[in-house]
């Protein structure tokens, strides 16, 4: 059972870093149009879009990615709690 939690934990970590890279790519002009940017967009945008529905940008600042990363970390903490409980 522990190996399943380890795999899920690794997937959460990989997705967290993919989100972070995708978010930082918005600071570099044209980076999201590259092949890597398009790939990361295809896996990150569906998740980020859920938060953009409820948290609109304030001026030129979009705070939804911060909330999305926080929720992902919260899910990981919850998973760790379940793992220690089992």
C-alpha positions as a Markdown table, in Angstrom:
| # | Residue | x | y | z |
|---|---|---|---|---|
| 1 | Unk | 0.0 | 0.0 | 0.0 |
| 2 | Unk | 2.9 | 2.3 | 0.7 |
| 3 | Unk | 4.2 | 2.1 | -2.9 |
| 4 | Unk | 0.8 | 3.4 | -4.1 |
| 5 | Unk | 1.1 | 6.4 | -1.9 |
| 6 | Unk | 4.7 | 7.0 | -3.0 |
| 7 | Unk | 3.6 | 7.0 | -6.6 |
| 8 | Unk | 0.8 | 9.4 | -6.0 |
| 9 | Unk | 3.1 | 11.6 | -3.9 |
| 10 | Unk | 5.6 | 11.6 | -6.9 |
| 11 | Unk | 2.8 | 12.5 | -9.3 |
| 12 | Unk | 1.8 | 15.4 | -7.1 |
| 13 | Unk | 5.4 | 16.7 | -6.9 |
| 14 | Unk | 5.9 | 16.4 | -10.7 |
| 15 | Unk | 2.6 | 18.3 | -11.3 |
| 16 | Unk | 3.5 | 20.9 | -8.7 |
| 17 | Unk | 6.8 | 21.7 | -10.5 |
| 18 | Unk | 5.1 | 21.6 | -13.9 |
| 19 | Unk | 2.6 | 24.2 | -12.7 |
| 20 | Unk | 5.5 | 26.3 | -11.3 |
| 21 | Unk | 7.4 | 26.2 | -14.5 |
| 22 | Unk | 4.3 | 27.0 | -16.5 |
| 23 | Unk | 3.5 | 30.0 | -14.3 |
| 24 | Unk | 7.1 | 31.3 | -14.5 |
| 25 | Unk | 7.0 | 30.9 | -18.3 |
| 26 | Unk | 4.4 | 33.7 | -18.4 |
| 27 | Unk | 7.1 | 36.1 | -17.4 |
| 28 | Unk | 9.2 | 35.2 | -20.5 |
| 29 | Unk | 7.7 | 36.6 | -23.8 |
| 30 | Unk | 7.0 | 33.8 | -26.2 |
| 31 | Unk | 7.9 | 31.0 | -23.9 |
| 32 | Unk | 4.4 | 29.6 | -23.7 |
| 33 | Unk | 4.3 | 29.3 | -27.5 |
| 34 | Unk | 7.2 | 26.9 | -27.5 |
| 35 | Unk | 6.7 | 23.2 | -27.7 |
| 36 | Unk | 7.4 | 22.8 | -24.0 |
| 37 | Unk | 5.1 | 25.7 | -23.2 |
| 38 | Unk | 2.3 | 24.2 | -25.2 |
| 39 | Unk | 2.7 | 20.8 | -23.6 |
| 40 | Unk | 2.7 | 22.3 | -20.1 |
| 41 | Unk | -0.3 | 24.4 | -21.1 |
| 42 | Unk | -2.2 | 21.3 | -22.1 |
| 43 | Unk | -1.7 | 19.7 | -18.7 |
| 44 | Unk | -1.8 | 22.8 | -16.5 |
| 45 | Unk | -4.5 | 25.0 | -18.0 |
| 46 | Unk | -7.5 | 22.6 | -17.2 |
| 47 | Unk | -6.5 | 22.7 | -13.6 |
| 48 | Unk | -5.8 | 26.5 | -13.5 |
| 49 | Unk | -9.0 | 27.3 | -15.4 |
| 50 | Unk | -11.0 | 25.9 | -12.5 |
| 51 | Unk | -9.6 | 28.6 | -10.2 |
| 52 | Unk | -9.9 | 31.4 | -12.7 |
| 53 | Unk | -13.6 | 30.9 | -12.8 |
| 54 | Unk | -13.8 | 32.0 | -9.1 |
| 55 | Unk | -10.8 | 34.2 | -8.8 |
| 56 | Unk | -10.7 | 36.9 | -11.5 |
| 57 | Unk | -7.5 | 38.8 | -12.2 |
| 58 | Unk | -7.1 | 42.0 | -10.3 |
| 59 | Unk | -5.6 | 44.5 | -12.7 |
| 60 | Unk | -2.7 | 42.7 | -14.4 |
| 61 | Unk | -2.2 | 40.3 | -11.5 |
| 62 | Unk | -3.7 | 36.8 | -11.6 |
| 63 | Unk | -3.7 | 35.3 | -8.2 |
| 64 | Unk | -5.5 | 32.1 | -9.2 |
| 65 | Unk | -2.2 | 30.2 | -9.8 |
| 66 | Unk | -1.1 | 30.9 | -6.2 |
| 67 | Unk | -4.4 | 29.5 | -4.9 |
| 68 | Unk | -4.1 | 26.5 | -7.3 |
| 69 | Unk | -0.6 | 25.7 | -5.9 |
| 70 | Unk | -1.9 | 26.1 | -2.4 |
| 71 | Unk | -4.8 | 23.7 | -3.0 |
| 72 | Unk | -2.4 | 21.2 | -4.6 |
| 73 | Unk | -0.2 | 21.3 | -1.5 |
| 74 | Unk | -3.2 | 20.9 | 0.7 |
| 75 | Unk | -4.2 | 17.8 | -1.2 |
| 76 | Unk | -0.7 | 16.4 | -0.8 |
| 77 | Unk | -0.8 | 17.1 | 3.0 |
| 78 | Unk | -4.2 | 15.4 | 3.1 |
| 79 | Unk | -2.8 | 12.4 | 1.3 |
| 80 | Unk | 0.1 | 12.2 | 3.8 |
| 81 | Unk | -2.4 | 12.3 | 6.6 |
| 82 | Unk | -4.3 | 9.4 | 5.1 |
| 83 | Unk | -1.1 | 7.5 | 4.6 |
| 84 | Unk | -0.1 | 7.9 | 8.3 |
| 85 | Unk | -3.6 | 7.0 | 9.4 |
| 86 | Unk | -3.6 | 3.7 | 7.4 |
